[in-house]
Amino acid sequence: MVRSISVPGAVVGIKTAKRFGVLIRGDGDASSDKLLVVIAFTVAACGHIPTASSRTLPSNSSLFFSNALYASTPPPVELSQFVCQVTPGGGAKKASIGSMEHMASLSLSSPTPTPDEVAVEVEGEGSSSSSSSSSISKSKAKKDAKKAEKAEKAAQRLQARSRPAAAASESDEADPLSSNYGDIPVQDIQSKSVTGCTWTRVKHLCAEMKDQSVLIRGAAQVIRPVSKKMAFLVLRQSMTTVQCVLLVCKDLVSPQMVRFATSLSKESIVDIEGLISVPNEPIKGTTQQVEIQVRKLYCVNRAVPNLPFNIEDASRSETEFKKAEETGEQLVRVGQDTRLNYRVLDLRTPANQAIFRIQCQVENVFRQFLLSEDFVGIHSPKLIAGSSEGGAAVFKLDYKGQPACLAQSPQLYKQMTICGDFGRVFEVGPVFRAEDSYTHRHLCEFVGLDVEMEIKEHYFEICDIVDRLFVAMFNHLNKNCSKELESINRQYPFQPLKYLPETLRLTYDEGIQMLKEAGVEIEPMGDLNTEAEKKLGKLVSDKYNTDFYILTRYPLGVRPFYTMPCYDNPAYSNSFDVFIRGEEIISGAQRVHLPELLTKRAEQCGIDVKTISTYIDSFRYGTPPHGGFGVGLERVVMLFCGLNNIRKSSLFPRDPQRLTP
């Protein structure tokens, strides 16, 4: 049975069941020769269109519309796509139209009818068509319906991409409040002028500021449309977030402004001006317990619509994943390589924001404590002629025709400053190690915190500095960084570090004995491997209730060439290591300051003495006994915060496989 839809100048024949859905929209100037007809249909037993953009008309009904947006009650929802048979002037023509812009340009050869002439008739079963129509077979109708569905989906995707610009354009033309929102022109953010506006930090927003007007800038972390007249936007500024509300209000907020807000892509940078309000119920998902009633909204810079990953996904904890597995929910897990490939996005998570604020505080306490102890900060060269530590783990390079390498540590130069009568020095700077270490705690480049000082009587004077420095550091972090530690703990749960007011000290032999009693065999006079360190850390924690301790008097054979041997047994050295949670973070020792002994030790370690001749000569002019230590900044942060990988505490990590970003 043929059902017909007739429009003067265009005939569309559709073979369907008793009922079918149809939407017709007229557009264009009445004086133009263009007519836009949109028809959407499906062939189904139940006779309806399975999309939200459809209306179903019963049989034997007519629908009239004008050149303006279809005037009936209630107005239909727009469709962005259709495929139909069009017969302008009696000649059959098949039209497949993919976007509203294309539809607007569709020309029919017949004159444009007046609004009263344009009608749609849907006739019931058994009745004849009131207009001329061509019969379409049932199978062809089904094929057309499938094509229409595919074309509609394609057009919806196209329309979604063009919607922000279209919305902004429409707002500019029709909205008297259009000056209150929009994209800021490029020239206005090129240091064009100084307005003197007062900007408020999100972290300062509080209930005491109720009804005050504020101006803030941040990233659009969450954009949640509620209706055409209401939307929520969560704005993030570093570690703090606030909920912003857009509600249509006469002379303040227009529907176009709400539409503009919802067209923004996540992570776009926006400026918001509005009034502070205090909701009756606590706000979940934001750090600030106030809302901003938006009055002005400007986009400073749009992020791409499709981010490599969502910040929400990258912020999830293992606890959330375990709960999701139990309930059968599928959550997106962002892998470590993906995070590091797009590090600028990964750094926006609350945990990462907190990690590097903790790192900043570790460095700050390191500097301030040593300055208070009469140390002087220095900066040593990183391009050197020979190895600073011995061994082959150096990055070699050509230095204007001369062989050179990147410094494995500032060791030689901080000792030379002691020779230069500085007494006590420290340095914060990059350290390079060309080791092929694919572990959770090794990097090819890291930030070294180095110390060197005169010794009056015993190298334990250095251990005393380590003790007081790190106890002061841990106290500072626990007292002043509670919010940061909470943020880290939410994503990467950890137990607070246990440490004593006076740091525990054990000898190497005492540590080895504890391991032997626990059934762990260690190579005689050998260094501790990772497993042995972990086990000893557990034994010490259980016995002494501390995760932080010092192990002294290491075998000389496992220490660098410049380490001073013990006075009572040259097989041992005046050296020490410091451990946190069963992992080594510090190596320190008294240095050899006697040129002859230093030369002998360098040769024994396979170092070409010629490459360090200036270093050895420094001790020929009178040098006091001295020693020091070095610690990796990233490793301190990793272990204090209980992180499982040092790459989490390195801003842009460099390991054997990663040189970018």
C-alpha positions as CSV (number, residue, x, y, z in Angstrom):
1,M,0.0,0.0,0.0
2,V,1.4,3.4,-1.0
3,R,1.2,6.3,1.4
4,S,2.0,9.7,0.0
5,I,3.4,12.9,1.2
6,S,2.6,15.8,-1.2
7,V,4.1,19.2,-1.5
8,P,3.5,21.3,-4.6
9,G,6.4,20.8,-6.9
10,A,7.7,17.7,-5.0
11,V,6.3,14.3,-4.6
12,V,7.7,11.6,-2.2
13,G,6.2,8.1,-2.3
14,I,6.7,6.0,0.8
15,K,5.4,2.5,1.3
16,T,4.9,1.8,5.0
17,A,2.7,0.1,7.5
18,K,-0.4,1.9,8.9
19,R,1.5,4.5,10.8
20,F,4.8,6.2,10.2
21,G,6.7,9.1,11.7
22,V,7.4,12.2,9.7
23,L,9.0,15.6,10.3
24,I,8.9,18.4,7.8
25,R,10.6,21.7,8.2
26,G,10.4,24.7,5.9
27,D,13.3,27.2,5.8
28,G,14.4,30.1,3.6
29,D,13.1,33.4,2.5
30,A,9.6,33.3,1.0
31,S,10.8,35.4,-1.9
32,S,13.6,32.9,-2.8
33,D,13.4,30.0,-5.2
34,K,14.7,27.6,-2.6
35,L,12.6,25.2,-0.6
36,L,13.9,22.9,2.2
37,V,12.0,19.7,2.9
38,V,13.2,17.3,5.6
39,I,11.6,13.9,5.8
40,A,12.6,11.2,8.2
41,F,10.9,7.8,8.3
42,T,11.4,4.1,9.1
43,V,9.4,1.1,8.0
44,A,8.5,-0.9,11.1
45,A,5.6,-2.9,12.3
46,C,5.0,-0.5,15.1
47,G,5.3,2.4,12.7
48,H,7.6,4.8,14.6
49,I,10.9,6.5,14.1
50,P,13.5,5.1,16.6
51,T,15.3,8.4,17.3
52,A,14.7,11.2,19.7
53,S,14.5,13.6,16.7
54,S,11.2,12.3,15.4
55,R,7.5,12.8,15.7
56,T,4.8,10.3,14.9
57,L,1.6,11.3,13.1
58,P,-1.5,9.1,13.1
59,S,-3.1,8.2,9.9
60,N,-5.5,10.6,8.1
61,S,-3.8,13.7,9.5
62,S,-2.4,16.8,7.9
63,L,0.5,19.0,9.0
64,F,1.0,22.6,7.9
65,F,4.1,24.7,8.2
66,S,5.5,28.1,7.1
67,N,8.8,29.2,5.7
68,A,9.9,30.0,9.3
69,L,10.7,27.1,11.6
70,Y,7.7,24.9,11.4
71,A,4.8,26.5,13.2
72,S,2.7,24.0,15.1
73,T,2.2,23.1,18.7
74,P,4.4,21.6,20.1
75,P,7.3,22.4,17.7
76,P,9.1,19.3,16.5
77,V,12.8,18.5,17.3
78,E,15.2,19.2,14.4
79,L,16.7,16.3,12.5
80,S,20.1,16.8,10.9
81,Q,19.9,14.3,8.1
82,F,17.5,12.7,5.7
83,V,17.4,10.6,2.5
84,C,14.2,11.0,0.4
85,Q,12.8,10.8,-3.1
86,V,12.2,14.3,-4.5
87,T,10.3,14.9,-7.8
88,P,10.7,18.6,-8.8
89,G,8.7,19.5,-11.8
90,G,7.7,15.9,-12.4
91,G,11.3,14.5,-12.9
92,A,12.4,11.9,-10.3
93,K,15.5,12.9,-8.3
94,K,17.0,11.1,-5.3
95,A,18.6,13.5,-2.7
96,S,20.9,12.4,0.1
97,I,21.7,15.4,2.3
98,G,24.4,15.4,5.0
99,S,24.2,18.6,6.9
100,M,21.9,21.5,7.7
101,E,24.2,23.8,5.6
102,H,23.7,21.5,2.6
103,M,20.0,21.2,3.1
104,A,19.7,25.0,3.2
105,S,21.1,25.2,-0.3
106,L,18.9,22.5,-1.9
107,S,17.1,24.1,-4.8
108,L,13.9,22.8,-6.3
109,S,13.0,23.7,-9.9
110,S,9.4,24.6,-9.0
111,P,8.4,27.9,-7.6
112,T,8.5,28.3,-3.8
113,P,4.9,27.9,-2.5
114,T,3.4,30.2,0.0
115,P,3.0,29.0,3.6
116,D,-0.7,28.1,3.0
117,E,0.1,26.1,-0.1
118,V,2.6,23.8,1.7
119,A,0.9,20.8,3.2
120,V,1.7,17.3,4.3
121,E,-1.0,14.6,4.0
122,V,-0.7,11.2,5.6
123,E,-3.5,9.0,4.4
124,G,-4.8,5.8,6.1
125,E,-4.8,2.3,4.8
126,G,-7.1,1.7,1.9
127,S,-7.5,5.4,0.9
128,S,-6.1,6.9,-2.2
129,S,-3.5,9.7,-2.5
130,S,-4.7,13.2,-3.1
131,S,-1.6,14.0,-5.1
132,S,0.3,12.3,-7.9
133,S,2.9,9.9,-6.5
134,S,5.1,7.1,-7.6
135,S,4.9,3.7,-6.0
136,I,8.0,2.4,-4.2
137,S,8.3,-1.3,-3.4
138,K,8.4,-2.5,0.1
139,S,12.0,-3.7,-0.3
140,K,13.1,-0.4,-1.7
141,A,11.5,1.4,1.1
142,K,13.4,-0.7,3.6
143,K,16.7,0.0,1.7
144,D,15.9,3.7,1.7
145,A,15.2,3.6,5.4
146,K,18.5,2.0,6.1
147,K,20.3,4.6,4.0
148,A,18.4,7.3,5.8
149,E,19.6,6.0,9.2
150,K,23.2,5.8,8.1
151,A,23.1,9.3,6.6
152,E,21.4,10.7,9.7
153,K,24.2,9.4,11.9
154,A,26.9,10.8,9.7
155,A,25.2,14.2,9.7
156,Q,24.8,14.2,13.4
157,R,28.6,13.7,13.7
158,L,29.2,16.6,11.3
159,Q,26.7,18.8,13.1
160,A,28.4,18.1,16.4
161,R,31.7,19.3,15.1
162,S,30.2,22.5,13.7
163,R,27.8,23.2,16.6
164,P,30.2,25.4,18.7
165,A,30.8,27.8,15.8
166,A,27.2,27.8,14.7
167,A,26.0,28.4,18.2
168,A,28.4,31.3,18.7
169,S,27.4,32.8,15.3
170,E,23.7,32.6,16.1
171,S,24.3,34.1,19.6
172,D,26.1,37.1,18.1
173,E,23.3,37.8,15.7
174,A,20.3,37.3,17.9
175,D,21.3,37.6,21.6
176,P,21.4,41.1,23.2
177,L,23.6,39.6,25.9
178,S,26.2,38.3,23.5
179,S,28.8,40.6,24.9
180,N,28.7,38.6,28.1
181,Y,30.3,35.4,26.6
182,G,32.2,34.1,23.6
183,D,35.8,33.4,22.5
184,I,38.3,36.1,23.3
185,P,39.9,37.5,20.1
186,V,43.6,36.6,19.7
187,Q,44.7,40.3,19.7
188,D,43.1,40.7,23.2
189,I,45.4,38.1,24.7
190,Q,48.6,39.4,23.1
191,S,49.4,41.8,26.0
192,K,47.1,44.4,24.4
193,S,46.3,46.3,27.5
194,V,46.3,46.3,31.3
195,T,42.7,46.5,32.6
196,G,43.4,46.5,36.3
197,C,40.9,43.8,37.0
198,T,41.1,41.9,40.3
199,W,41.6,38.2,39.9
200,T,40.7,35.7,42.7
201,R,42.4,32.4,43.3
202,V,40.0,29.5,43.4
203,K,41.6,28.2,46.6
204,H,40.5,31.4,48.3
205,L,36.8,31.1,47.5
206,C,34.8,30.5,50.7
207,A,31.4,30.9,52.4
208,E,32.5,34.3,53.9
209,M,32.6,35.7,50.3
210,K,28.8,35.1,49.8
211,D,27.3,37.5,47.3
212,Q,30.6,38.9,46.3
213,S,31.5,39.3,42.6
214,V,34.7,37.4,41.6
215,L,36.7,37.0,38.4
216,I,38.6,33.7,38.0
217,R,40.5,31.8,35.3
218,G,40.9,28.0,35.0
219,A,40.4,24.9,33.0
220,A,36.9,23.5,32.3
221,Q,37.3,20.2,33.9
222,V,33.6,19.1,33.8
223,I,30.8,20.5,31.5
224,R,27.4,19.2,32.4
225,P,24.3,20.4,30.6
226,V,21.1,20.0,32.5
227,S,18.6,21.6,30.0
228,K,18.5,24.4,27.5
229,K,18.3,26.8,30.4
230,M,20.8,25.4,32.8
231,A,24.3,23.9,32.9
232,F,27.1,23.2,35.4
233,L,30.8,23.8,34.8
234,V,33.5,22.7,37.2
235,L,36.5,25.0,36.9
236,R,39.9,23.7,38.0
237,Q,42.9,25.8,39.0
238,S,45.8,23.6,39.9
239,M,44.6,21.4,42.8
240,T,41.4,23.3,43.6
241,T,38.0,23.2,41.9
242,V,34.8,25.1,42.1
243,Q,31.3,24.5,40.6
244,C,29.9,27.3,38.3
245,V,26.2,27.5,37.6
246,L,24.7,28.9,34.4
247,L,20.9,29.5,34.8
248,V,18.9,31.4,32.2
249,C,17.8,34.7,33.8
250,K,16.4,37.8,32.1
251,D,19.0,40.5,31.4
252,L,21.7,38.3,32.9
253,V,22.1,34.9,31.3
254,S,20.6,33.9,27.9
255,P,19.9,30.4,26.5
256,Q,22.6,31.2,23.9
257,M,25.1,31.7,26.7
258,V,24.2,28.3,28.2
259,R,24.5,26.8,24.8
260,F,27.9,28.4,24.4
261,A,29.1,27.0,27.7
262,T,28.0,23.5,26.8
263,S,29.8,23.7,23.5
264,L,33.2,24.2,25.2
265,S,35.5,21.3,25.1
266,K,37.0,19.8,28.3
267,E,40.2,21.4,29.5
268,S,39.5,24.7,27.6
269,I,40.8,27.7,29.5
270,V,38.0,30.1,30.5
271,D,37.5,33.3,32.4
272,I,34.4,33.4,34.6
273,E,32.8,36.4,36.3
274,G,30.0,35.8,38.8
275,L,28.6,35.9,42.3
276,I,29.5,33.6,45.1
277,S,26.6,31.6,46.5
278,V,26.5,29.0,49.3
279,P,24.4,25.9,48.6
280,N,22.4,24.2,51.4
281,E,23.9,20.8,50.6
282,P,27.6,19.9,50.5
283,I,29.0,19.9,47.0
284,K,30.5,16.6,45.9
285,G,33.4,16.5,43.5
286,T,34.9,20.0,44.2
287,T,37.3,21.3,46.7
288,Q,35.5,24.5,47.3
289,Q,32.1,24.4,49.1
290,V,30.7,27.4,47.3
291,E,29.2,28.0,43.8
292,I,29.7,30.8,41.3
293,Q,26.5,32.1,39.7
294,V,27.9,32.9,36.3
295,R,27.3,36.3,34.7
296,K,30.1,36.4,32.2
297,L,32.0,33.6,30.5
298,Y,34.8,33.9,28.0
299,C,36.9,31.2,26.4
300,V,40.6,32.1,26.4
301,N,41.8,29.0,24.6
302,R,39.9,25.9,23.4
303,A,41.3,22.4,23.9
304,V,40.9,19.9,21.2
305,P,37.5,18.1,21.4
306,N,39.0,14.6,21.7
307,L,41.7,14.5,24.4
308,P,44.2,11.5,24.5
309,F,42.6,10.6,27.8
310,N,40.2,12.1,30.3
311,I,41.6,13.6,33.5
312,E,39.0,11.7,35.5
313,D,40.3,8.4,34.1
314,A,43.9,9.3,34.9
315,S,42.9,10.3,38.5
316,R,41.4,6.9,39.5
317,S,42.8,4.8,42.2
318,E,43.4,1.0,42.4
319,T,40.6,0.9,44.9
320,E,38.1,2.3,42.4
321,F,39.2,-0.3,39.8
322,K,38.8,-3.1,42.3
323,K,35.2,-1.9,43.2
324,A,34.4,-1.6,39.5
325,E,35.5,-5.2,38.8
326,E,33.3,-6.5,41.6
327,T,30.3,-4.7,40.2
328,G,31.1,-5.5,36.6
329,E,31.6,-1.8,35.7
330,Q,34.1,-1.0,32.9
331,L,36.5,1.8,33.8
332,V,39.2,3.2,31.5
333,R,42.7,2.6,32.8
334,V,45.4,5.0,31.6
335,G,48.8,3.2,31.3
336,Q,52.1,4.5,32.4
337,D,53.5,4.9,28.8
338,T,50.3,6.8,27.7
339,R,50.6,9.1,30.8
340,L,54.3,9.9,30.0
341,N,53.6,10.3,26.3
342,Y,51.0,13.0,27.1
343,R,52.7,14.2,30.3
344,V,51.2,17.7,30.2
345,L,47.7,16.1,30.6
346,D,48.9,13.6,33.2
347,L,50.4,16.4,35.3
348,R,46.9,17.9,35.8
349,T,45.6,15.1,38.0
350,P,45.3,16.0,41.7
351,A,47.9,13.4,42.7
352,N,50.5,14.7,40.3
353,Q,49.9,18.2,41.3
354,A,50.5,17.2,44.9
355,I,53.6,15.0,44.1
356,F,55.5,17.9,42.6
357,R,54.5,20.3,45.3
358,I,55.9,17.8,47.8
359,Q,59.1,17.7,45.6
360,C,59.4,21.4,45.8
361,Q,59.1,21.4,49.6
362,V,61.8,18.6,49.9
363,E,64.2,20.8,47.9
364,N,63.2,23.9,49.8
365,V,63.8,22.3,53.2
366,F,67.1,20.8,52.0
367,R,68.3,24.3,51.0
368,Q,66.9,26.2,54.1
369,F,68.2,23.6,56.6
370,L,71.7,23.6,55.1
371,L,71.8,27.4,54.9
372,S,70.9,27.5,58.6
373,E,73.9,25.2,59.3
374,D,76.3,27.6,57.5
375,F,76.5,25.7,54.2
376,V,77.1,27.6,50.9
377,G,75.2,26.7,47.7
378,I,77.3,26.0,44.6
379,H,76.9,25.0,41.0
380,S,79.5,22.7,39.4
381,P,80.0,21.9,35.7
382,K,78.2,19.0,34.1
383,L,80.6,18.7,31.1
384,I,83.8,17.1,32.4
385,A,86.8,15.4,30.9
386,G,86.6,12.1,32.8
387,S,84.4,9.9,34.9
388,S,83.4,11.4,38.2
389,E,82.4,8.0,39.8
390,G,84.4,5.5,37.9
391,G,83.0,2.7,35.8
392,A,81.5,2.7,32.3
393,A,78.1,4.2,33.1
394,V,78.8,7.6,31.6
395,F,77.4,9.5,28.7
396,K,80.3,10.2,26.4
397,L,80.4,13.1,23.9
398,D,82.7,15.2,21.7
399,Y,83.6,18.5,23.3
400,K,85.1,20.6,20.5
401,G,87.3,17.7,19.3
402,Q,88.1,16.5,22.9
403,P,86.5,13.5,24.5
404,A,84.2,14.4,27.4
405,C,81.3,13.1,29.3
406,L,78.3,14.2,31.4
407,A,79.0,14.4,35.1
408,Q,77.8,11.3,37.1
409,S,77.8,13.5,40.2
410,P,79.3,16.9,41.4
411,Q,81.6,14.8,43.6
412,L,85.0,16.0,42.3
413,Y,84.0,19.7,42.2
414,K,82.3,19.9,45.6
415,Q,85.5,18.4,47.1
416,M,87.5,21.0,45.2
417,T,85.5,23.8,46.8
418,I,86.4,22.4,50.2
419,C,90.0,22.7,49.0
420,G,89.1,26.2,48.1
421,D,88.3,26.9,51.8
422,F,84.5,27.0,51.6
423,G,84.2,24.7,54.6
424,R,80.6,23.5,53.9
425,V,78.9,23.4,50.5
426,F,75.7,21.9,48.9
427,E,74.4,21.7,45.4
428,V,71.0,21.0,43.7
429,G,71.5,20.0,40.1
430,P,71.2,17.3,37.4
431,V,73.1,14.0,37.5
432,F,73.6,11.7,34.6
433,R,74.0,7.9,34.7
434,A,74.2,5.8,31.5
435,E,73.3,2.6,33.3
436,D,70.9,0.2,31.5
437,S,68.8,-0.1,34.6
438,Y,65.2,-0.9,33.7
439,T,63.9,-0.8,37.3
440,H,61.3,1.1,39.2
441,R,63.9,3.2,41.0
442,H,66.6,4.1,38.4
443,L,66.7,7.0,35.9
444,C,69.4,8.1,33.4
445,E,69.0,11.7,34.6
446,F,67.8,12.9,38.0
447,V,68.1,15.8,40.4
448,G,71.0,15.4,42.9
449,L,71.0,16.9,46.3
450,D,74.7,16.9,47.3
451,V,76.5,17.9,50.4
452,E,80.2,18.2,51.3
453,M,81.8,19.4,54.6
454,E,84.9,19.5,56.7
455,I,85.3,16.8,59.3
456,K,86.8,17.8,62.6
457,E,87.1,14.3,64.2
458,H,84.8,11.6,62.8
459,Y,82.7,11.0,59.7
460,F,79.7,10.5,62.0
461,E,79.6,14.3,61.9
462,I,78.1,13.9,58.4
463,C,75.7,11.3,59.7
464,D,74.6,13.9,62.3
465,I,73.7,16.3,59.5
466,V,71.8,13.6,57.6
467,D,69.9,12.7,60.8
468,R,68.8,16.3,61.6
469,L,68.2,17.3,58.0
470,F,65.8,14.5,57.2
471,V,63.9,14.5,60.5
472,A,63.4,18.2,59.9
473,M,62.2,17.5,56.3
474,F,59.8,14.8,57.3
475,N,58.4,16.9,60.1
476,H,57.9,19.8,57.7
477,L,56.1,17.7,55.1
478,N,53.7,16.1,57.6
479,K,52.9,19.5,59.2
480,N,52.6,21.7,56.1
481,C,51.7,19.4,53.3
482,S,48.7,17.5,54.7
483,K,46.4,18.4,51.7
484,E,49.0,17.3,49.2
485,L,49.6,14.0,51.0
486,E,45.9,13.4,51.2
487,S,45.6,13.9,47.4
488,I,48.4,11.5,46.7
489,N,46.9,9.0,49.2
490,R,43.5,9.1,47.5
491,Q,45.0,7.8,44.2
492,Y,48.1,6.0,45.5
493,P,47.3,4.8,49.0
494,F,50.3,4.5,51.3
495,Q,51.2,4.2,55.0
496,P,52.7,7.3,56.7
497,L,56.5,7.0,57.0
498,K,57.7,5.8,60.4
499,Y,60.9,7.5,61.7
500,L,62.5,8.2,65.0
501,P,63.4,11.6,66.5
502,E,67.0,10.4,66.5
503,T,67.8,8.3,63.5
504,L,68.8,4.7,64.0
505,R,72.3,3.7,63.1
506,L,73.5,0.1,62.4
507,T,76.8,-1.1,61.0
508,Y,77.0,-3.1,57.8
509,D,77.9,-6.2,59.8
510,E,74.9,-5.8,62.1
511,G,72.6,-5.6,59.1
512,I,74.2,-8.7,57.5
513,Q,73.7,-10.6,60.8
514,M,70.0,-9.6,60.9
515,L,69.6,-11.0,57.4
516,K,71.4,-14.2,58.1
517,E,69.3,-14.8,61.2
518,A,66.2,-14.4,58.9
519,G,67.7,-17.0,56.5
520,V,68.9,-14.6,53.8
521,E,72.4,-15.4,52.4
522,I,74.6,-12.5,51.4
523,E,77.8,-12.6,49.4
524,P,80.7,-12.0,51.9
525,M,81.8,-8.4,51.8
526,G,79.4,-7.7,48.9
527,D,76.9,-5.0,48.4
528,L,73.2,-5.4,49.3
529,N,71.0,-6.2,46.3
530,T,67.4,-4.9,46.0
531,E,65.9,-8.0,47.6
532,A,68.3,-7.9,50.6
533,E,67.6,-4.1,51.1
534,K,63.9,-4.8,51.1
535,K,64.2,-7.6,53.6
536,L,66.5,-5.7,55.9
537,G,64.1,-2.7,55.8
538,K,61.2,-5.0,56.9
539,L,63.3,-6.5,59.7
540,V,64.4,-3.1,60.9
541,S,60.8,-1.7,60.8
542,D,59.5,-4.7,62.8
543,K,62.3,-4.5,65.4
544,Y,62.9,-0.8,65.8
545,N,59.6,0.6,64.5
546,T,61.2,2.9,61.9
547,D,61.3,3.0,58.1
548,F,64.3,5.4,58.1
549,Y,67.8,4.3,59.2
550,I,71.5,4.6,58.5
551,L,73.8,1.7,57.7
552,T,77.6,2.5,58.3
553,R,81.0,0.9,57.7
554,Y,80.6,-0.6,54.3
555,P,83.2,-2.9,52.7
556,L,85.8,-0.7,50.8
557,G,85.5,-2.9,47.7
558,V,81.9,-1.7,47.0
559,R,82.5,2.0,47.4
560,P,83.9,4.7,44.9
561,F,87.7,5.2,44.6
562,Y,87.7,8.4,46.7
563,T,86.3,6.7,49.8
564,M,88.5,6.7,52.9
565,P,89.4,3.2,54.3
566,C,88.7,2.4,58.0
567,Y,91.7,3.0,60.3
568,D,91.3,-0.4,62.0
569,N,90.5,-2.6,58.9
570,P,91.3,-1.4,55.4
571,A,88.8,-3.9,54.0
572,Y,86.1,-1.6,55.4
573,S,85.5,2.1,54.7
574,N,84.3,5.2,56.5
575,S,81.1,5.2,54.5
576,F,77.3,4.9,55.0
577,D,74.0,4.4,53.2
578,V,70.6,5.7,54.3
579,F,67.4,3.8,53.7
580,I,63.7,4.6,53.5
581,R,61.1,1.8,53.4
582,G,63.8,-0.7,52.6
583,E,65.4,1.2,49.6
584,E,68.7,3.1,49.6
585,I,68.4,6.8,49.0
586,I,71.8,8.1,50.2
587,S,75.4,7.2,49.8
588,G,78.0,9.1,51.9
589,A,81.5,8.8,53.2
590,Q,84.7,10.4,54.3
591,R,86.8,11.3,51.3
592,V,90.4,10.5,50.6
593,H,92.2,13.9,50.8
594,L,95.8,12.5,50.4
595,P,97.1,12.8,46.8
596,E,99.2,9.6,46.8
597,L,96.4,7.4,48.3
598,L,93.9,9.0,46.0
599,T,96.0,8.2,42.9
600,K,96.5,4.6,44.1
601,R,92.7,4.1,44.6
602,A,91.8,5.6,41.2
603,E,94.2,3.2,39.5
604,Q,92.8,0.3,41.4
605,C,89.3,1.3,40.2
606,G,90.5,1.5,36.5
607,I,90.3,5.2,36.2
608,D,92.7,7.0,33.9
609,V,94.5,9.3,36.4
610,K,95.3,11.8,33.6
611,T,91.6,12.6,33.2
612,I,91.3,13.6,36.9
613,S,94.8,15.1,37.4
614,T,93.4,18.6,38.3
615,Y,91.1,17.0,40.9
616,I,94.1,15.1,42.5
617,D,96.3,18.1,42.3
618,S,93.7,20.1,44.3
619,F,94.8,18.1,47.4
620,R,98.5,19.0,47.0
621,Y,98.0,22.5,48.4
622,G,96.7,21.7,51.8
623,T,93.2,20.2,52.4
624,P,91.3,19.5,55.6
625,P,89.7,16.0,56.2
626,H,86.2,16.1,54.7
627,G,83.2,14.1,53.5
628,G,79.7,14.3,52.3
629,F,76.8,12.5,50.7
630,G,74.4,12.6,47.7
631,V,70.7,11.8,47.4
632,G,68.3,11.7,44.5
633,L,65.4,14.2,44.9
634,E,63.0,12.0,43.0
635,R,63.8,8.9,45.1
636,V,63.2,10.8,48.3
637,V,59.7,11.9,47.1
638,M,58.9,8.4,45.7
639,L,59.7,6.7,49.0
640,F,58.3,9.2,51.4
641,C,55.0,9.1,49.5
642,G,55.1,5.3,49.1
643,L,55.0,5.5,45.2
644,N,55.7,2.3,43.3
645,N,57.8,3.9,40.5
646,I,60.3,6.7,40.4
647,R,58.8,7.9,37.1
648,K,55.8,9.2,39.1
649,S,58.1,11.6,40.9
650,S,60.1,12.7,37.9
651,L,58.6,15.6,36.0
652,F,59.7,14.4,32.5
653,P,61.6,11.2,33.2
654,R,64.7,10.1,31.3
655,D,65.3,6.3,31.4
656,P,67.1,4.0,28.9
657,Q,64.0,4.0,26.6
658,R,62.6,7.5,27.0
659,L,64.1,10.8,25.7
660,T,60.8,12.6,25.1
661,P,58.8,14.5,25.9
